[in-house]
Amino acid sequence: MKSHKNSIALDASLWLNRDDSKFLGADRIVLLEKIHELGSITKAAQAVGISYKTAWEQVNTLNNLAEKPLVERLTGGKGGGGTSLTTEGKDVLEQFRTIQEEHGKFLRNLEQRLGDSVSLYQFLRRISMKVSARNTFAGKVTGITKGAVNAEVILSLKGDIPLVATVTNGAINNLGLSIGMDAYAIIKASSIIIGTDLQEAKVSARNIFHGSITKVIEGPVNTEVDLAIGNENTISAVITHDSSARLALKAGGKAFAMFKASSVIIGVS
């Protein structure tokens, strides 16, 4: 999984909670280890890169939430005192490391079960995009035709549905678009025209998708219409309430969605 630049390596933070409070995590375990190793909370704090005050705050939290204190101050003696772990502190240290080891095994096993994680990575990239447009489709570039200024891009969506976009040649170069690469088509819902009877009418719009209406949400001014295109894509349109009433749009009915190639935004991750 490490060989591909876009592969996913699973990672997670382990915390033990008590009374709805975070009790023990990796950072506090490191502090306990350093206290045990160095015998001084001052040196331990310096070793883990926190202040003396913060170190004692963490120690106090640990001692307060544990059944018995995990850290104790030592007074007197040849070294003039110091800080050490109690027997309970050493036991907790060992127990946490055991849990952490098993947790690591669980993550490695999960990575193996995921196998090639490239598709998962791409999916996570897609759903993490934040755009205002209602329609975002994933596809593969199957055609690029450059003109003097603009270029026509054909994207094959799921179900081998072709979608045509018109973008500038500069956008092609900036995005590094090429045949066979993955890309996204983004269309505003307000750019989509809904119809129910295309027949032999000739229109200039390059994208006409026939499908079944899956949802109609009526509003006082606008109506949202969802149309299933094939078995794997749904396109959303926002039209006027009057248009929806005139077309008598209802869930289960047949309709088509139409939009210009220039209304499509192409994106890559």
Buried (B, 14 or more C-beta within 10 A) or exposed (E): BEEEEEBBEBEEEBEBEEEEEEBBBEEBBBBBBBBBEBBBBEBBBBBBEBEEEEBBEBBEBBBEBBEEBBBBEEEEEEEEEBBBBBEBBBEBBEEBEEEEEEEBEEBEEEBEEBEEBBEBBEEEBBEEEEEEBBBBBBBBBBEBEEEEEBBBBBBBBBEEBBBBBBBEBEBBEEBEBEEEEBBBBBBBBEBBBBBEEEEEEEEEBBBEBBBBBEEBEEEEEBBBBBBBBBEEBBBBBBBEEEBBEEBEBEEEBEBBBBBBBBBBBBEEB
